[in-house]
Amino acid sequence: MTLECFLARPDRGWTADQLAVKLKTTKATVYRHLNKLKEIDLLDETQVDDRGTPRKGYRIRYGNLTKAWNFVEANVEVAMENYRKTVEHLSKLAEARK
């Protein structure tokens, strides 16, 4: 999905129907993969004109995989820092109870 559609045309939004046809698979399979990519924030939702009808589409965030991955890494770093602070706080609370 990523190579054939999103990386070949990073500027373009794709509907689930378009992806299913292009990749010769079911919409359920497409949505399973889209959800995985959305969970890590690699995809943006965008509006796509599908034969005159506006529909929800998906594209690589920023239209660029490298920029999208940098966004993902930045989010992971923030999350890890927050987890570290939580662990430190819990450790201090545990030490105070001793």
C-alpha positions as CSV (number, residue, x, y, z in Angstrom):
1,M,0.0,0.0,0.0
2,T,2.7,2.4,1.0
3,L,5.0,1.9,-1.9
4,E,2.4,1.6,-4.7
5,C,0.2,4.5,-3.6
6,F,1.4,6.7,-0.9
7,L,5.1,6.9,-1.8
8,A,4.5,6.9,-5.6
9,R,2.1,9.9,-5.2
10,P,2.8,11.5,-1.8
11,D,0.9,14.6,-2.8
12,R,-2.3,12.8,-3.6
13,G,-5.0,11.7,-1.2
14,W,-6.5,8.2,-1.6
15,T,-9.9,6.9,-0.6
16,A,-10.3,3.4,0.9
17,D,-12.2,2.4,-2.2
18,Q,-9.4,3.7,-4.5
19,L,-6.8,1.9,-2.5
20,A,-8.8,-1.4,-2.5
21,V,-9.1,-1.3,-6.3
22,K,-5.5,-0.3,-6.9
23,L,-4.2,-3.0,-4.6
24,K,-6.7,-5.6,-5.5
25,T,-7.8,-6.3,-2.0
26,T,-10.8,-5.7,0.3
27,K,-11.8,-2.5,2.0
28,A,-11.5,-4.3,5.3
29,T,-7.8,-5.1,4.6
30,V,-7.2,-1.5,3.5
31,Y,-8.8,-0.1,6.6
32,R,-6.7,-2.5,8.8
33,H,-3.5,-1.1,7.3
34,L,-4.8,2.5,7.2
35,N,-5.6,2.3,10.9
36,K,-2.1,1.0,11.7
37,L,-0.5,3.9,9.8
38,K,-2.9,6.4,11.4
39,E,-2.1,5.1,14.9
40,I,1.5,6.1,14.5
41,D,0.5,9.4,12.8
42,L,2.1,8.7,9.5
43,L,-1.1,9.6,7.6
44,D,-3.2,12.7,7.3
45,E,-6.9,12.6,6.5
46,T,-7.8,14.8,3.6
47,Q,-10.8,15.4,1.4
48,V,-10.6,13.7,-2.0
49,D,-12.8,14.4,-5.0
50,D,-14.1,11.0,-6.1
51,R,-16.0,11.5,-9.4
52,G,-17.4,14.8,-8.2
53,T,-18.2,13.6,-4.7
54,P,-16.0,14.8,-1.8
55,R,-14.9,11.8,0.3
56,K,-12.5,11.1,3.1
57,G,-9.0,10.3,1.9
58,Y,-5.6,9.6,3.3
59,R,-2.1,10.7,2.4
60,I,1.4,10.6,3.9
61,R,1.6,13.4,6.5
62,Y,3.1,16.6,5.0
63,G,3.3,14.8,1.6
64,N,6.7,13.6,2.6
65,L,7.7,10.3,4.3
66,T,10.8,11.7,5.9
67,K,9.0,14.7,7.4
68,A,6.1,12.4,8.5
69,W,8.6,10.1,10.2
70,N,10.3,13.0,12.0
71,F,6.9,14.0,13.3
72,V,6.4,10.4,14.6
73,E,9.8,10.4,16.3
74,A,9.1,13.8,17.9
75,N,5.9,12.4,19.4
76,V,7.6,9.3,20.6
77,E,10.3,11.4,22.3
78,V,7.7,13.5,24.1
79,A,5.8,10.4,25.2
80,M,8.9,8.8,26.5
81,E,9.9,11.9,28.4
82,N,6.4,12.0,30.0
83,Y,6.7,8.3,31.0
84,R,10.1,9.0,32.5
85,K,8.7,11.8,34.6
86,T,5.8,9.6,35.7
87,V,8.2,6.8,36.7
88,E,10.4,9.2,38.6
89,H,7.4,10.6,40.4
90,L,6.1,7.2,41.4
91,S,9.6,6.2,42.6
92,K,9.8,9.3,44.8
93,L,6.3,8.5,46.2
94,A,7.4,4.9,46.9
95,E,10.6,6.0,48.6
96,A,8.7,8.5,50.8
97,R,6.5,5.7,52.1
98,K,9.5,3.7,53.4
